[in-house]
Amino acid sequence: MNTKLFTEPTETAVTEAAEILRSGGLVAFPTETVYGLGGNGLDPDAARKIYAAKGRPSDNPLIIHVAEIADAERYCITSPLYYKIAEHFMPGPITVIMPKRDCIPYEVTGGLDTVALRIPSHPIAHRLLAEAKIPVAAPSANLSGRPSPTTAAHVITDMMGRINAIIDGGDCDFGVESTIVKIDGKHVTLLRPGAVTLEELRELCGEVAVDPTITEKPAENFIPLAPGMKYRHYAPRAHVTLLDGSHDAVTACLTEAVNHEDIGILCYDDMLPEALTSRSNVITLGKESDPTETAHKLFAALRAFDDMQQVTSILAPLPDKKGIGLAVYNRLIKAAGFDVKKI
């Protein structure tokens, strides 16, 4: 397949991309979280194309993207709690799962009677959705299991020749996928952490349950309610091991390992002396006290190790779970396949 690359997100490019979506094609586009791989959310064939392009298991649900809060009425059975969450956090990096209407095919929802919906705040994404005038089903625009793409270059690496078009909109703002919550009556459950934090949700909604798969490995027969819950995700080619211990113990372990060129070191700026952080097998994620910067850099760092042919394994500290740090923890522990070494 010939993939058209829109190097500038002009009005003409957005209009052409919207027409590709309406006609059943696939378009990768930037959002404030990561790049999405979009298809017509009302078209079962478009959904099948998304799964095929990514190599994604068909029981892993997709998220539909719309332009306005009220658009949810056409595709979901909404509730006052949806509007409470939407009016506070949308447009923005949050996805809400609600009962679906019949117009949304089961191919989009992974066979579930619910559908995940969000309204991205990225201006290019919003223009595309407004122009397309359809719900756009869009998982992250990467091969299934790989680190999510935060630049157009990442999308080109994974998707060139597999989809119809890519819109280059520069770097994504947050760098991790949206927060996902499920509404069940008056109850809210966090299914995937993101830039809208658990603390912020609890401040708005009161009690918010936390699905155990956020931090624990799910059972083999587990049925995922949202993307990112069941399968290994976000993983570079080299095996990742997370180090769980005191700051000094983790630092000592990384300092010793940095001398082994086949080991990639993923750490914070202030964990190692500058002479070591300049080594070719070391990538830093910003200050340990700034999890927002860590989230922004995480997927690009994991992808960068793929360019280091000598690196066969990666060591990284187990992140803190506060605020957006819970999202970083969730992505890293899944990238590691839950391989955590206590030191």
Summary of the structure (lengths in Angstrom):
residues: 343
radius of gyration: 19.6
end to end distance: 48.7
largest distance: 59.6
contacts: 1234
relative contact order: 0.15
helix: 34%
strand: 20%
